[in-house]
């Protein structure tokens, strides 16, 4: 299970600060667990940084 923290300097997942959050929805219920829906943005390595000539998709 992941550990989520809201600290003075930002939002953390498992002790690592998460930047570039676009949207955070927090839902809490009586079962003592909280559901988080996180939307963030960034570059996806090996997808957003590909140059058109570097990769050829195979059929």
Secondary structure as UniProt FT lines:
FT   STRAND          4..7
FT   TURN            8..9
FT   STRAND          10..13
FT   TURN            14..15
FT   STRAND          16..18
FT   STRAND          21..28
FT   TURN            30..31
FT   STRAND          34..40
FT   TURN            45..49
FT   TURN            52..54
//
